[in-house]
Amino acid sequence: MKTKLAIMAIALFTVQAASAQFHIGAKAGANLVKVDGKSFKDEFRYNYHVGGFAEIGLTRDKKLTLQPEVLFNQYSTTLDSSFKSVYENVLSSEQAHVKLNYLTIPILLNYRLIGPIYLQAGPAFSILMDQSRNFLQNGGDAFKKGDFSMIGGAQVRIAKIYLSGRYVVGLANINDIDNKEKWKSQALQLSVGLSL
């Protein structure tokens, strides 16, 4: 009896999984990034992101879908001259460029607005994989090991091609030196994806 129930449960799960809208894909694009804080220049810098995504249908009419992603994100910024007045251990102006490499996991809810146009919103969790260590004399960690942000944007789907534009606002203070000032990231992301 237990074996029959297990077989029925597996069969039911397989049918559900087969009928569910599930796709995977790859994507890449550009980041326009800025780190807020008086220690950094008030400018956006170009970077990139690359990774993969899955799309899980939540309704039969494909009106709502869940889109988890795994992305390699590169952020960069430039130290402002006021950094020296706050932190006295800057090495030189040549080492004023900072690069941050994150592994980012956005979990987005897609809502089909009309035709191929979807609105996207959701949180993103980032793990700092690598940071520039050349602008602090002690080589210590200047940035926290993780970031939490919210994403809002839109996506257009043309056959298997996904075009998206997003605004990413960091909610966490990523300054790991002290509490003298708060550093928060923000980014505009433009990407092209291909559903496989």
Residue pairs with C-beta under 8 A, 6 or more apart in sequence:
20 56
20 57
21 55
21 56
21 57
21 62
21 65
22 54
22 55
22 56
22 57
23 54
23 55
23 195
23 196
24 52
24 53
24 54
24 55
24 195
24 196
25 52
25 53
25 54
25 55
25 160
25 162
25 193
25 194
25 195
25 196
26 51
26 52
26 53
26 193
26 194
26 196
27 49
27 50
27 51
27 52
27 53
27 69
27 71
27 162
27 164
27 191
27 192
27 193
27 194
28 48
28 49
28 50
28 51
28 191
28 192
29 48
29 49
29 50
29 164
29 189
29 190
29 191
29 192
30 46
30 47
30 48
30 49
30 189
30 190
30 191
31 46
31 47
31 48
31 49
31 73
31 74
31 75
31 187
31 188
31 189
32 44
32 45
32 46
32 47
32 187
32 188
32 189
33 44
33 45
33 46
33 47
33 75
33 76
33 77
33 185
33 186
33 187
34 40
34 42
34 43
34 44
34 45
34 77
34 185
34 186
34 187
35 75
35 77
35 98
35 174
35 183
35 184
35 185
36 182
36 183
36 184
36 185
36 186
37 175
37 181
37 182
37 183
37 184
38 80
38 82
38 86
38 181
39 79
39 80
39 82
39 83
39 86
39 87
39 181
39 183
40 77
40 78
40 79
40 80
40 83
40 183
41 77
41 78
41 79
41 80
42 80
43 78
44 188
45 76
45 77
45 78
47 73
47 74
47 75
47 76
48 74
49 71
49 72
49 73
49 74
49 104
49 189
49 191
50 71
50 72
51 69
51 70
51 71
51 72
51 104
52 69
52 70
53 67
53 68
53 69
53 70
53 193
54 67
54 68
54 69
55 65
55 66
55 67
55 110
55 195
56 65
56 66
56 67
56 68
57 64
57 65
58 64
58 65
58 66
62 112
63 111
63 112
64 109
64 110
64 111
64 112
65 109
65 110
65 118
66 107
66 108
66 109
66 110
67 106
67 107
67 108
67 109
67 110
67 120
68 105
68 106
68 107
68 108
69 104
69 105
69 106
69 107
69 108
70 103
70 104
70 105
71 103
71 104
71 105
71 106
72 101
72 102
72 103
72 104
73 101
73 102
73 103
73 104
73 126
74 99
74 100
74 101
74 102
75 99
75 100
75 101
75 102
75 185
75 187
76 97
76 98
76 99
76 100
77 97
77 98
77 100
78 96
78 97
78 98
79 90
79 96
79 97
79 98
79 135
83 90
83 96
84 90
86 180
86 181
87 136
87 177
87 180
89 136
89 137
89 138
90 96
90 135
90 136
91 134
91 135
91 136
91 137
95 132
95 134
95 135
96 135
97 132
98 131
98 132
98 135
98 142
99 130
99 131
99 132
100 128
100 130
100 131
100 132
100 143
101 128
101 129
101 130
101 131
102 126
102 127
102 128
102 129
102 147
103 126
103 127
103 129
104 124
104 125
104 126
104 127
105 124
105 125
105 126
106 122
106 123
106 124
106 151
107 122
107 123
107 124
108 120
108 121
108 122
108 151
109 120
109 121
109 122
110 118
110 119
110 120
110 155
111 118
111 119
111 120
112 118
113 119
113 154
116 156
116 157
116 158
117 154
117 155
117 156
118 154
118 155
118 156
118 157
119 153
119 154
119 155
120 151
120 152
120 153
120 154
120 155
120 164
120 166
121 150
121 151
121 152
121 153
122 150
122 151
123 148
123 149
123 150
123 151
124 148
124 149
124 150
124 151
124 168
125 146
125 147
125 148
126 146
126 147
126 148
126 149
127 145
127 146
128 143
128 144
128 145
128 146
128 147
131 141
131 142
131 143
133 139
133 140
135 142
136 142
136 177
140 177
141 176
142 175
142 176
142 177
143 174
143 175
143 176
143 183
144 172
144 173
144 174
144 175
144 176
145 176
146 172
147 170
147 172
147 174
147 185
148 170
148 171
148 172
149 168
149 169
149 170
149 171
149 172
149 185
150 168
150 169
150 171
151 166
151 167
151 168
152 166
152 167
153 164
153 165
153 166
153 167
153 189
154 164
154 165
154 166
155 162
155 163
155 164
156 162
156 163
156 164
157 163
160 194
160 195
160 196
161 192
161 193
161 194
161 195
162 191
162 192
162 193
162 194
162 195
163 191
163 192
163 193
164 189
164 190
164 191
164 193
165 188
165 189
165 190
166 188
166 189
166 191
167 186
167 187
167 188
167 189
168 185
168 186
168 187
168 188
168 189
169 184
169 186
170 184
170 185
170 186
171 184
172 184
173 182
173 183
173 184
174 183
174 184
174 185
175 181
175 182
175 183
